[in-house]
Amino acid sequence: MDCLRFGIQLFIIKWANFFCLQIFLSVNAPKLLLLAGVDRLDTDLTVGQMQGKFQMVVLPKVGHCVQEDSPDKVADTIASFCVRNKFAIAKCEFQPVYPGC
């Protein structure tokens, strides 16, 4: 039983900081956050998004596993983000979809 308890404690320590918001928000690079919904968006992310620290895209009608529920929308969003931020050059047949357009 002690072995199981030790394993769970290591698991909690490892995953507690898996997505550290302060590190995400402090990185000085273009960032994209894909969400299935904004109902559980915490205060730090809301403020960071309002300050323009990252681009947030909400994909409607998808579950928590957006890449499996809507792979085409995820791919289009990432490709558009890469073209917009000049990480990639679009092929002539690709039409980027920008937020708010």
C-alpha positions in Angstrom: 0.0 0.0 0.0 2.9 2.4 0.7 4.2 1.8 -2.8 0.9 2.8 -4.3 0.7 5.9 -2.1 4.2 6.9 -3.2 3.3 6.4 -6.9 0.3 8.6 -6.6 2.3 11.3 -4.9 4.8 11.3 -7.7 2.0 11.4 -10.2 0.5 14.5 -8.5 3.8 16.3 -8.3 4.6 15.5 -12.0 1.3 16.7 -13.4 0.6 19.6 -11.0 2.7 21.9 -13.1 2.0 20.3 -16.5 0.4 23.5 -17.8 1.8 26.3 -15.8 -0.1 29.4 -16.8 2.5 31.9 -15.6 5.2 30.3 -17.8 2.8 30.1 -20.8 1.8 33.8 -20.4 5.4 35.0 -19.9 6.9 33.5 -23.0 7.7 36.2 -25.5 6.6 34.5 -28.6 3.4 34.1 -30.6 1.1 31.6 -28.8 -2.2 29.9 -29.8 -4.7 28.5 -27.4 -7.4 26.2 -28.9 -10.4 25.7 -26.7 -13.6 23.7 -26.9 -15.4 26.3 -24.7 -14.7 29.2 -22.5 -16.9 28.2 -19.6 -13.9 27.2 -17.5 -11.4 29.8 -18.6 -9.6 31.0 -15.5 -8.9 34.6 -14.6 -5.2 34.6 -15.6 -6.0 33.3 -19.1 -8.9 35.8 -19.5 -6.7 38.7 -18.6 -3.8 37.5 -20.7 -6.1 37.1 -23.7 -7.5 40.6 -23.2 -3.9 41.9 -23.1 -3.1 40.2 -26.4 -0.5 37.8 -25.0 -1.9 35.0 -27.1 -4.4 34.2 -29.8 -7.4 32.3 -28.5 -9.6 30.3 -30.8 -12.8 28.6 -29.6 -13.9 25.7 -31.7 -17.7 25.2 -31.3 -19.4 21.9 -31.1 -16.4 19.9 -30.1 -15.5 18.0 -26.9 -12.5 18.3 -24.7 -10.4 16.4 -27.3 -10.5 19.0 -30.1 -7.9 17.3 -32.3 -10.0 14.1 -32.5 -13.4 15.8 -32.7 -12.6 18.3 -35.4 -9.2 17.5 -37.0 -9.9 19.7 -40.0 -10.7 22.8 -38.0 -7.7 22.2 -35.8 -5.4 21.8 -38.8 -6.8 24.9 -40.5 -6.4 27.0 -37.3 -2.8 25.9 -36.7 -1.9 26.4 -40.4 -3.5 29.9 -40.4 -1.6 30.8 -37.2 1.7 29.7 -38.7 1.1 31.7 -41.9 -0.1 34.8 -39.9 3.0 34.7 -37.7 5.3 34.0 -40.7 6.4 30.5 -39.4 5.3 29.1 -42.7 4.4 30.2 -46.3 1.0 29.2 -47.6 0.7 27.2 -50.8 -1.4 29.0 -53.4 -4.5 26.9 -52.8 -4.5 27.5 -49.0 -6.8 30.2 -47.8 -6.0 31.2 -44.2 -8.9 31.7 -41.8 -8.2 34.5 -39.4 -10.2 35.1 -36.3 -12.9 37.7 -36.6 -12.8 37.6 -40.4 
